[in-house]
Amino acid sequence: MDDLTGFQRDLLYVIAGADQPSGQDVKDEIETYYSSEINHGRLYPNLDTLVNKELVEKGQLDRRTNYYEISDHGRQAIEERREWEQQYLND
């Protein structure tokens, strides 16, 4: 997880908090959080990076729509990140 960009981490968290969201669902959620439009050229390569790093699994809903699902490795990475963050918040 330490080699992900902040944007990729945010995508991972959005996917972890949803039930097999489509790319459009992820885009809508991240645009709400960032309060700005995210173009496809930024979104999908970053989703593919998460898939390639085996943090997210990608499936097909239909011929035009993919869904994304957090993998066990992705959940573990989030838990490790949260533990790391917690050490700095518990003073």
Salt bridges, closest charged atoms under 4 A:
ASP3 OD2 - LYS53 NZ 2.70
GLU31 OE2 - LYS27 NZ 2.76
ASP48 OD1 - LYS58 NZ 3.50
GLU85 OE2 - ARG81 NE 3.02
